[in-house]
Amino acid sequence: MNIRPKSFLCFSLLLILCVSSLSAQTLYRVNSGTKQRLNSVFFASDSDGFAVGDSGVISITTNGGYSWFVVPSAVSLDFYAEFFNDSANGAFAGDEGTIYTILQDNPPVKVSLPESVSVYGMTFPSYDTGVVCGTAGLFYMTTDSGKTWKKKTLPVAAQKYDYNGVDYFDDDTYWLVGQIGLVLYTQDDGTTWQRITVPTTKDLYSINFPDTSLTGWIVGDQTLLLTTDGGDNWTNIPTTASLRYVSGWDSTHAYAVGLNGAILCTTDRSNWSTLPSGTTANLYGLDFPDSVFFVGDSGIILTTLPPVKQAIVTTKLEPTANQENIILNSGGRSTLIQCANDWIGAIHLEVFNLLGIPVYSSNDILPNSTNVLPASLPSGIYVYRVTGSSGSQVGKLSLE
């Protein structure tokens, strides 16, 4: 669940998209920079977003989703879940019980759970407290922003099943959904658990309580469930779609995505309409900063964001022959920006760490400037982006 202030623009887009003629709506495809499956997308702010997926792929945007680029990564395991409290604090999780935690813009720290299982779901009700769920009854909690994790034991009869989705209702109450229609909740941080009977035995993948109201949704294989009493009772909403993720703007407006390009939306919490996606690719995640973004197979990113700025931002700039846009002199930290002849005027430089977190930016750099990076920037591998009159270019920067 993603609770943060949303702009009026986002609310208006949701209304326009769901209320007006759905057949007339267009979703735009954005280049994610990868062909790997994307399992999740999360916007830490209206501008900074992260899409994670198979083989350790992490695609990021820093301009609200107009353009995305993949950061170099030595990680090969699949990522399934992520959560960010803001652009400087968050976590990714996936196979082999692996969690990468980012705190205060510092480099990501790897934490390995004692169990080498897959982490499928993650949520943080606060900066300090978060939980993850996954295969074979996995449920862990952190109270120190992801530095350490403590196992919480599920009921014996529930331990052999996989749990695909987790959300919180308040600081102490967490909900789990998983195989064979299992729905569990705890009101004491995982010390004790209760099972809720729901009208399905199909596998469930996602649960969402969008705000402090009593409304929530669960989705799964040919399953869409609604509660209006905080989870005590769940009503089946008929659907033939095999859904994988659900997320609500508030107690009445929500989206769900699933296999074969399925996208559903509602403006009254109960009646759901199909939004033509224009694809048969399986979709696994969604989020909405100022527009709605959907991710899935083969690196697909679909969005309601018109592509007006995409052509500007992603325009390729041809560097001078045998030169890079940023050259690092070997054996030192001195940097030189060399640009193609058609690049006129000042340059905007942005530097990101390997998980796409901005670590430095500077405006009004002139072509062929030297020593453009601060001495305080630690040695390591970074991603840079330079933007100027002729477009922008992204590359890798090795800083000694």
Helices and strands as residue ranges (DSSP letters): H 8-19, G 22-24, E 28-30, E 38-43, E 49-53, G 54-56, E 58-61, E 69-70, E 79-86, E 89-94, G 95-97, E 98-102, E 109-112, E 119-123, E 130-134, G 135-137, E 139-142, E 150-151, G 156-158, E 163-168, E 174-178, G 179-181, E 183-186, E 194-195, E 204-208, E 216-220, E 223-227, E 235-236, E 243-248, E 254-258, G 259-261, E 263-266, E 272-274, E 283-287, E 293-296, G 297-299, E 301-303, H 310-313, E 326-328, E 335-337, E 347-352, E 358-365, E 380-388, E 391-399
